[in-house]
Every structure is written in structure tokens, then in C-alpha cells.
Amino acid sequence: MFIDKRFLQYSLGSLQKDLLSGLIVGVIAIPLGMAFAIASGVKPEYGIYTTIVAGILISLLGGSKYQIGGPTGAFIPILFGIVMTYGYENLLIAGFLAGIMLTLMGVLRLGSLIKWIPKPVTVGFTAGIAVTIFTGQIASFLGLTGLKKHEEFILNFREIIIHVHSINLYSVLTAGICLIMVLLTPKFAPKIPGPLIGLLISTLVAAYFFPGQVATIGSAYGEIPNKLPHIHVPEINAEIILKLLKPAFVIAMLGGIESLLSAVVADGMTNSRHNSNKELIGQGIANMITPLFGGIPATGALARTATNIKNGAVSPFSGIIHGIVVLVVLLFFAPKASYIPLASMAPILMVVAWNMSERKVFAHIAKTRSTDSIVLLVTFLLTVFVNLTTAVEIGLLMSAILFVKRMSDVTSTRKALPNHKSSQGKVETAMVTDSHDCPQISIFNVEGPLFFGAAQTFEKTIMETINYHPKILLLRMSKMPLMDTTGEAILTSIVKHFSKSGIVLVSGLNTQPESVLRKTGLFDLIGQEHFFEHTGDAIQYGLSQINENKCLGCKHFAFRECKQLSAKEVVENRAKLTATF
């Protein structure tokens, strides 16, 4: 019988810890779920449905012991854009398609690939999302009325400026009270959820001291039903699928990135290890089922996961309990949530945005004034002023191009000769000068990967030397970790060209480049006898192949043997031998 490893050695004490942590996280998740849904442009109950269904399934089927799943702030700009462009019903279909994509990513074992996305890109779009969320709550905080919702950041900000005259001081007071409670509660009562206290106190103040003066969930969206909706399968056809593939892919990628980042943080807090591919499968299944209940896309929630761990969770059961807690609240207290002012939701999301902004990491990368800081700023600005899809695409493209540039700069091909002052005769690049360079043996230190970004420079350097027609070309490749097919093609061209009048020797070849040379046949073309483990052996072989007559009278003395080969008595002896014959 199969037993989930995450539940091994489970005990009654473990259950007590999971019950407590699940209860606390469940209480925190209720206001957040509603706030994320409202900010995404849908009814608040859809956020609650997501918290229940996705929260239970992600904990049950995922690959992390401590992950808490549900709606998150990172999704807000994406989901809002989809709702504005395609409508709520199509958002459900996009979420379903994203679930299929996530499941396939896990089945194909692509979990580790998502973690390769560069830090400047993830920090850039996360900070951009945070700015979008924060500014999106200004209107509710101030109680502005008459605003039109737009997908573009600039247009939404323009609406705020145009309607700032409609500020509602009661809304500002309500939001201010909630904000103070959210900020102060963790300091004076860290075990009590600040968002819940802020909602309760600000709602009570608004209801008793100035009733009807601020917009509420009930006045804006109607009463929240106290039951889960019936399962509803959205109408899907090929045209809709093609139209929603791109939004679904963005949801899947962001969901995968955020869930795995959250799982990694959880591992660091608990000294545990998650299964990234299983986590993607769990996330995928959850996002396939949640839309059937009207829920929006979900992923791992870092803040709730950290809260879960800090309150003693020991297994995924705490995440399941958190979903059950939200379900119980929905069944018995949902109608009461209709009295919550929208102004009370705004500061909660503003604090979420502030916490997720990674402002310290952002500032740290920006201060480097490197190519990473350029990628960071471009990704950030595109996220805010264009959209997340474009930001990630451009950010990844820039990262790839700049990475290739950095790698090509690292790769160097420079002439070298033995340093006779060194006891071991170490071969160094600084030894080559106009008056100290062997005309018959050219030695090159090839350092760094020989790939498409560096292959042209490698070829140019070598070919300039080949034009002097040395007898031996020795390539020292011990510091060349890898070679791609472009690098191999360039090397093949050099070998074929040089082999017409000389010999190519290679020393210190590493495993990966050797494998490439063997597969392409270049290893056999060069000849196994021309590969050496040590440069000294390659030099001795090269000296045995040179034309000694050309050494007579040479004053370069590139090698220790040169003095003997160039000595006057050698000239005289050769002259006598010539006269004898």
C-alpha cells in the first residue's frame, strides 16, 4: 500500500500542531482570498472558493510538506487583464488550461528548469507586480467614485488623478484604522492575524459610527453565498483554446515559478526538501479542478506558507485543515462578510504588495550597476507600464544575450610559452614578445567555453597565427570546460586548414569537449597520437617534428632545447657533414 512520505512518523502530537497552524493560516487566508479576488476583477467569493478547493488539493497532491496554496497577489495584474479582455468565464478556461500545462511540466520533469530563471527577472517582475497592486488600491483607500477600470497602468493612474476630488474621508478613516491594526498587531500580538483584526475593527467602526458612508462588499458585489457553488464546466472549443493559450501559459509559468520559490523558502526554513516535479503536478491538478467551482488560478503562497511553518506545522495536513477552516467560515459566516468595507480591503493588499516587493534585493541588484541591474530595471518597467508577459519575455531574452556576452568575454585564446624562470617551466601567456616567440611551434592557451558566442574570436586569433605557417599548432585546453557544435565546427575548419602543412596537437582536453570531438569524428581527424594529457609531453613531441635547420642561428630561445639547436658548433658540425658528402 502506498503511503505519502510526507506523512511518515505522523503522531497525535503532530496532529495537534497541524490543527493549530491550519486554523491560524485559514483565518489569515479568508480576507486575503477575498481581497485578491476583488483586485483581480471578480467577486470576493471566488477567492474563497479558490482558497478552499486549491488549498486542499495543493497540500494533498503537491511535493512540499508545508506549502499553502491559494490565490496570490502575483496573479492580480494577469487575472485582471484577462477578465478585462476576455471575461470571467474565459478566465476559468485559462486557469484550466494553465493547470494542464503545469501538470505536463511536472510529468515531463521540468521542475528544475523553472528555477533557472535569472534573479533580476524574477525580482523585476515581482517588484512591478507589487507597484501595480499597491497603486490599484489607492482608489479604494481614498473612497474615490466614478472611476473606469483599464488594463493599462497609466490609464488607471490617470483615473485616480482625475477623480481625486471625490475623496471620501470616511473611507480614508476606515482604511487608516485597518492599516494601523495590520501594522501594529504583529508587534503586540504576533499570534493573532493582523489582517483579520484590521477587518473586524474597521468594519465595526464603519458600521456603528458612520453606517452607509463607505462602499462595502455587499453594496458592490452583493451578499456572499454561504455554500460552495455547483460544479460547472465552462464551454470549451478549439477557437477559445487557441485564443487563451498565451494567457494560460503566462498563468502556468508564473504559478510554477511562485510555487517552487515558495517551496524552496520552506525548505530553507525547515531543513527539508521538496519534490519540484510533484509540486507542479499538484499545482496543475488543483488549477484544473478549481475552475469547476468558479475559483480563480492558484499557486503556492509564500507568506501563508511561512506563517504555516512558524506556527508549528509538521505535514501537509495543516494545509488541508486551512482549507477546511475556510469552508466552515463560508458555511456559517459568509453573509456577515458583506458588511466589510472595500476601504478595509485596500490596506491589506497594500501591505501584501509592500512585503512582496523585495525592495532590499531590488536595491542591492540596482546598486551593482551591472548588466543585471539593466535587466532588473527593464523587466520592472515593462511589468508596470506594458504587461507581465512582455516583461518576462524581454527580461529572459536580455538575460540570455548578456549571459552569452559575458561568457564570450570570459573565453580567451592567447599565445603562450614556457617561463624558464619558473622551476616547472609553467606555460604562460605573458612570455610571448616579438623577440621571444618560436617561429615553428605556436602554443595557445584556450580558456573558457568554446561556444557560438566565442567561436569567431577563437578562429580569428588562431588564423592570424596560422598565416605565419608554423610547423606545430599546440592548443592547451585544460581550462576549456565545454564545447558546442559551433565551436567544434570552427575547430574542424582550423584543423583541416592547418593540417595541409603542419600538425595540430591538443593537451589537457576535458571530458565534455572530448566527447563532442569523438562524436563528430574530429578526434580521429586530429589523430589520437596528437592528444596529450600534459603540455610538456606535447612540447617534446612537437620539438621532435620541427625542421631543425630552421632553428640554426635562432635567438628566440622559446624552449630550453633552443640553445642547443641554435648553437654555433651545431652549425659547424652540420657544415662538415655537408662537405663530407
N, C-alpha and C positions, 0 to 999 in steps of 0.2 A: 504494500500500500504506500502511495506517495504522500510524503509529509514535507510541507514547505520548511526549508532550512531556517527561515526567519522566525519560526515558532518553536525551534528546538529548545529544550530545557525550560519550557514555559511553566510557571507555577502560579499559585494563588496570590503570592506577593506581587508577581509580575502583573496579574490582572488588576490588582488594586492600583498600581502605578499607572497602568494604561487607562483605567477608568477616570482617574483624576486628570491626567494630561488631555485625554479625549474630551472631557467635559469643558475644560478651560479653553481649548482650541476651538471647540464647537461654538462656544459663546462668542468668541472673538470673530469667528467666521461669518456669523449672521449679519452684522452691519456691513462687513466688508463685501459680502456676496451681493447684498442689495445695492451698495454704493457702486461697485464695479459694473453691475448690470445697467444702472441708470446712466452712468458715464458712457457706457457703450451704446446707448441709444435704445435700450429695450426696457421692458417692465422689470421692476425690482424682484418680483417673484421668480423670474427666470434665473437670476443669480442664486436664489435659494435652492431651486431645483438642481442647478449645476453643482452646488456645494454638497448636496445630499448624494446624488447619483454618482457623479465623477469622484467625489471624495471617498466614497466607499469602494468603488471599483479600482481606483488607482492604488489605494492601500492594499487591497486584496490581491491584485494581479501584478503589481509593479515589482521592481527589483531592489527597492530600498526598504529598510526596516522602519524608517522614521518619516518618510515622505508624506506630506499632507497636500492633497490635490484639491483643485477648485478653480474658480475664476480668479484672475490676477490682473494687476494694474498694467502689466506689459502688453496685454491684449487690447486694452481700451482703444487706442488710436486705430488699430487694424479693424476691430469689430465695428467701431463707429463708422468707419469709412465704408465697410461692406453693407451695413444697414442703410446708410445714406444712398449708396449706389444701387444696391440690388434688392434691399428689403429684408425684413426679419426672416421670412420663410426661406429665402435663399441663404441666409446666414446659417441656418440649421443644416442645409445641404453642404455648404462649405465646411462646416465643422465635421460632418460625417465623412466627407472626402479626406479631410486632414487626418481623421482617425485611421482611415485605410492606409494612408501614406506612412503614418507613424508606425503602424503595425508592420508594414513591409520593411521599413527601415530596421526594425528590431529583428525580423526574421532573416533579413539579409546581413545581419550583424554589422550595421553601420553606426552603432552607438559611439564607437571611439572616434569616428570621423567628425562628428558634430563638435567634439571638444577641440578640434584643431582650428576652429575659427579664431583669428587673432584677437588678443585682448583689446587693442584700440577700437576694433569694430564693435565688439560687444559692449564696451563701456560707452562708446559714442552713441549707439542707438538706444542704450538704456537711459543715458542722460537726456537724450532727445525725447524719449517717451515720457520721462519724468516732467520735463518742461511742458509738454503737451497736456499731460494730466493736470498739472498744477494750474496752468492758465485756464484750462477748461472749467475749473471750479470757481473762478473769480465771480462769474455771473451769479451763481447760486449763493455764494458767500455774501455778496452785496445785495442780493434780492432783486436783481435787475429784471425788467419785464420787456416784452416785445421783441426779444432777440430772435433772429433766424439762425438755424443751425447750418453750418457749412462743413465740408470735409477739409478745406484748406485752413491752416493755422492763421494765416494773415487775415482772411475774411472773418474768422471767428473773433480774432482780437479786435478787428475793426468794429464789429458789432458791439463789443464791450465798451469801446470808446464812445461810439455813437449814442448808446443808451445809458451811459453812466449817470445821466441826470435822473434816471428812475430809481436811484438807490433807495433801498428800504432799510431804515435804521433798525427796525425790529429784527430783520434778517441778520444784520451785522451783529446785533447784540446776541442773538441766538447762536450764530456761528462762533462768536467770540467765546461764549460760555463753553461750548463744546470743545473748542480748541484748547482752552485753558485746562479743562478736565483731561483731555487726551495727553497733554504735555506733563501735567503735574501728577496724575495718578501713578505712573510707573515709579516716580521718586518717593512717594509716601506710602503707596500700597502696591508694590510690584507684582503681587499675585493676582490682583484684580485687573481685568481687561479695561484699559483706558478708553477705547472706542465705545464700549458698552456703557460705561459710566457717563461719558460725554453725551451720548444719545439720550439716555434716560433723564439726566438733569436738564439738558437744554430743551427736551421735549416737554417736560413738566413745567418749566418756566414759561415756555411759549403758550402752552395750553391754558395755564391758570392766570397769567398776568396780562397777556395780550392775545386772546383767542381770535382766530380768523385773520390775523395781521400778517402771517407768513404762509407761503405755499408749503403744502405737506405732500407726502407720498399719495395720500388718499385724494387730495384735490387735483393732483397732476396725473395720477395713473389709476385711480380707483382703488377699491378695497382689495387687499391681498387675500386670495382664497386660502382656506385652511386645509388644503388637501393637495396631493400630487395630481397632476393632470393625467388624463388617459393617454395611453401610448398612441402617438400619431406619426405615421410615416409620410414625410413630405413627398410630393410628386416629383419624380426624377426622370429626366430624359437626356438623351445624348447632347442636345443643344445646351441645356442648363449645365451639364457636367463640363463641357468644353469652356463655357463662359466662366465657371467658378474654379477651374483648375489652378490658375495663378493665385487667387486669394487663398485657396485651400493649402497650396504649397507654402505660402508665407506663414499661415497659421501653424502648419506642421513643423516648419523649421524653427520658428520662434518657440513653439511649445516644447520641441525636443531640446533646444538649447537651454531654455529656462529650467526644465525639469532635471536635466543632467547636471547643470550648475548647482541647483539646489541639493541634489543628491551628493555631489562632491563636497559641498559645505557640510552636509550632515555627516559624511564620513569623517571629515576633519574634526568635528565636534565630539564624535563618539568612538573614534579609532576603529571604525568598521569599514566595510567595503561593499558597495552596491553592484548590482549586475546591470550595466548600462543597456544592453540589448533587451533584457526582460523588462526594464523600466519603460523603454519605448513601446514595447508590445502592450504593457498595461495601460500606458497613456493612450495608445491607439484604440484599444477596445473601449476604454472609458469614453473617448470622444466619438466613437461610433454609436454608443448606446445613449449617451446623454441627450443628443438632439431629439431622440424619440420621445423624450419627456419635456421637450421645449427648452432644454438647457443650452447654454452658450459654450463655446470651446473652453477647455480647462487644461491646466498644467500643474506642475509642482510649484507650490507657493513657498518661497524661501523664508519669509518672516514667520508664517504659521508653522513651517517645519522646524525652525529654530526654537519657537515657543514650545512646540511639542517635546523637543529634546530637553529643554531647560526645566520642564515640569515633570520629568522623570519617565517618559515613555520608554518602553523596552521592546516593543514589537509593532508590527503593522496594525495590530488590534486597536491601538489608540486612534489611528486614522479612521477605522471603521466606526468606532464609538463616536468620533467627532461628527460623522455624517448622520448617525442615529440621533444624536443630540439636536442637530439642526432640524431633523424630521419631526421630532417631538415638539419642538418650539413652533414649527409650522402648523402642526395639527391643532395645537391648543392656544397659541397666542398670535397667530398671523394677523387677525383683524386689528389688533392693537397697533401693529406696525404702521397702519395707515395714518396715524397721528404724528408720525415722525416728520419734522420739518426738513425740507430739502436743504435748508441752510445748515442743518446739523450734519448732513452727509458730506458737505463740501470740505470742512477742515479735516475730516478723517482721510479723505483722498489726498488732500494737500500734504498731510504728514506722510502718507504712504509714498507719494511722489518724492518728497524730500529724502526719505530713507532709502529709496531705491536709486537715487540719482548717482551714487558712487562718486560724490563730489571730490573726495580726497584722492581717489585713484585717478579721476579725471584731471585734477590739478597736477598730480605727480607726473602723468604722461605728458601733459601740455608743457610742463617746465623743462622737459628734456630737449625741446626744440629740435626734434629729430624727425625723420620720415614718419615715425609712429604718431607723433603729435599732429602731423598733417592729416593722416588717415583718421585720427580721432576727431578732429575739428570738421573735416568734410562729412564724415558719417553723421556727426551730431547735427550739423546744419541742414543736411539733406533730410534727416528724420523729422526735424521740426518744420522746415519750410516746403518740403516736397512730400515724401511719404517713406515709410519704413522699407518697402520693397526696393525702391531706387537706392536708398541709403546703404542697405546691406550689399546690393549688387555692386555699386560703385566702390564701397569700402573694401570688399573682398578683392575686386579687380585691382584697386590701387595697392593693396597689401601684397598681392601676387607679383605685380610688376616691380614694386620696390624691393620685395624679397629677392627676386631674380637679379635686380641691380646690385643689391648688397652682396649676394653670393658671387656674382661675376667680379665684383671689386676684390673679394677675398681671394679668388683664384689668381695665381701669378705664375708666369713662366719666365724664368731668368737664368742667364748663363752662369755657370759656376765652375770653380777649380779647387783642387786641394789646397788647404792652408798649411804650408810647410812649417810654419812656426808652431802649429798645433802638434802635440805629441802623437795623436792618432791620425793626423793628416785629414782633418774634417773638411768635407767639400762645402765651400761657402760661396755665395753669390758676390760678395764684396771683393773677391780676389781677382776678378776679371778686369783688365785695363787694356789700353791699346798696345802696351809693350809687354803685356803678360797674358797671353791667350794662345792656346795651341791651335795652329792652322789645320791640323789633321783630325783632332778629336774635339767635338763640341759637346759639352755636358750641360744639361738643363735641369734645374730643379722645378718640378711641376707641383705646385702646392694649391690645394683646394679642389673642389669638384670640377671635373671636366664635363660640362653640360652645355646645352644650347646657348645659354647666356654668356658663356666664357669661351666657347669653341673658336669663334672668329679671332679673338685676340691671341689665343694659343697658336692658331695657324699662322697668323701674321708674324708673330715673334719667331717661330721656327723657320718659316720660309725665307725670312730675311737672312738668316744664318746659312741656310742651305745654298743660297746663291753664291756663297764663298767656296762651295764644293769641298767641304771637309770629307775625310775618309770615313769617320765614325761619328754617328749621332747617338749619344747616350742620354736616355730620358730617365731621370730619377723620380719615381712615382710613389715613394713610400708615404708621402703626405697628400696623396690624391685619394680621398675616401671612396669616391664613386664616379662612374662614367655613364652617360646616357647614350642613346643611339646617334645623336648629333655629334657628340664628342668622338664617338667611335668612327663615324664616317669621315670626320676631319683627320683623325689619326691615320686611317686607312689611306687617304689621299696622300698624306705626307710620306708614309712608309713606301707606297708604290713609286712616288716620285724620287725619293732618296735612294731606294734600293737599286736604281739603274746604275749608280756609280759609287755607292757606298754601302755601309752596314748599319742597321738600326739595332741598338742594344737597349734593354729595359732592365732596371734594377728596382727591387723593393715593391713589386706590384702587389696591391691588396686583393682580397678575395672577390669583392664585387666587380671591380674592373676586369680581373682575370676571367670571371665567369662570362662577362659580356664579350671579351675578345675570343674566348673559346666558342661561344655560340655563333658568332659571326664569321669565324674562320680566320680572323686577323692574327690570332695566336700562332696558327700554323704558317701563315704567310711570313711573319717575322722569323719564325723558327724557334723551336724550344731551346736550342743551344744558345740563343741570344737573350735569354731571360736569366737574371741573376738575383740572388737574394741580397747580396751585399754589393755596394758600389765598388769597393776595392777589387773584387774579383772581375767585375765588368771592365774596369780600367785596365787591369792586367791583360785581359783578353783583347781589348781594343789596341793596346800597345803592341801586341803580337801580330796585329793585322795591318799596321800602318806601313807606309813606304819610308824605310829608314833613310834612304838617300835624301829625302826632303828634310830630314832632321839635321843633316850636316850643316854646321855653322849657325843653327838657330839659337837665338839668345833669349827666347821667351821663358824657357825653363819652367813650363807649366807643371811638369811632374818631376819627381826625384830622379827618374831614369833619364831625363832630358840631357843632363850634363854629360853623361857617358855617351849618349847617342850623338851629341853635338861636338864632342871633344876633338882637338886637332889631330891627336895621334890616330884617331879612328880614320880621319881624312887621309893621313899619310899611308896608313895600312891599306886602305882601300885603293889608293893610287898605285902602291906597289903591286898589289894583286892584279890590278888592271894591266900594268906594264908587263907582268909575267906572262899573261895570256895574250 
